[in-house]
Amino acid sequence: MTEDRPNSTRAAALIPFFTVVMIWGSTWIVIRHQLGVVPASWSVCYRFVVAGVVLQAVAMIRRERVTRDAAFWRFAGWLGVFQFVLNFNFVYRAEHYITSGLVAVVFALLLIPNALLARLFLGQRLGRQLAVGSAIAMAGAGLLFVQEARADPTATDRTLIGIALTLCAILSASSANVMQATKTAARYPMIPMLATAMLIGATLDGLWAWITTGPPVFDPRPGYVAGVLYLGVIASSLAFTLYFRIIRTIGPAKAAYNGVIVPVIAMLLSTLLEGYRWSPLAIAGAALAGVGLVVALSARRPAR
């Protein structure tokens, strides 16, 4: 009966879930083209200035008010640090060393710390079916990893540095993900809280960029400007609002499965835009990732 279906198989969760997957599947290519003239930290800063301002405007239009007490500022501050400072600075720097496809594949590991931290801080058990789905999906991600690593087998040192930076990003993002499933997060309206966290993050990004790379640098080329706007409005303002609501609905472990499918979408887009050619290994990895997703999302949340 429909009332026995888990939340993760309902349209209210599936539609935003796959919307986020499609959006974030495209960001890796866009981020790649943000590198070069503008230091990574300044690009991150511009992205979240745009995102924070847009969400603040939305909150004002919707007349969403929030009590900005000490707990609010503390929560928004830590969310800004974990999600919008550490996570993205690590990701942008990782793409200096390894391909965007490999960064996306490594990011599939997000489901592991999300599940562990949810168990540790929220008391959420993984459950047998979710564990099976995770194992299948990670096997697929492993095949995709091998495929991407083979693309440049000579750059061992650079590959290791890029992977290490991506793992740091994963831990930062996972901390922010689990924060969204707490009772503290539920106390505040999503949009004004996210806007505040993004603007705090952008301020810290700007300070870090100035300290480490000097005064602001901007690339006036239409491609760079369009990339900042896309990453700020679509990939941040819209996608994070949807994603954090997904976390509150189905939990951080299941929500992290977007990271398993995102590399597949990134590779499909690379096929269309960059001439990427699929190998049998990549096809098998994508298939396993899809099967693992179906198994995991159909699992019921176990009792605490």
GIFENZI-V832096 format. One line per field, one symbol per residue. ss: DSSP state (@ for helix, = for strand, . for the rest). phi: phi as a letter, one per 30 degrees, with the letter a starting at -180 (. if undefined). A space follows every 50 residues. Layout:
BEGIN
ss->???
phi->???
END
This chain:
BEGIN
ss->.@@@..@@@.@@@@@@@@@@@@@@@@@@@@@@.......@@@@@@@@@@@ @@@@@@@@@@@........@@@@@@@@@@@@@@@@@@@@@@@@@.....@ @@@@@@@@@@@@@@@@@@@@@@.....@@@@@@@@@@@@@@@@@@@@@@@ .....@@@@@@@@@@@@@@@@@@@@@@@@...@@@@...@@@@@@@@@@@ @@@@@@@@@@@@@........@@@@@@@@@@@@@@@@@@@@@@@@@@@@@ .@@@@..@@@@@@@@@@@@@@@@@.....@@@@@@@@@@@@@@@@@@... ....
phi->.ddcddedcdedcdddedddeddddcddddeedddkdceeddddededde ddddddddddddhdcbdddddddddddddddddccdedddddddddcbdd ddeddddddeddddddddddccidddiddddddddddddddddddedddd dbddcdddddddddddddddddddedededcddddddcedddddeddddd edddeddddddcbjeebbcdeedddddddddddddcedddddddddeddc jddddddddddeddddddddddcbidcdcedddddddddddddddddddd dddd
END
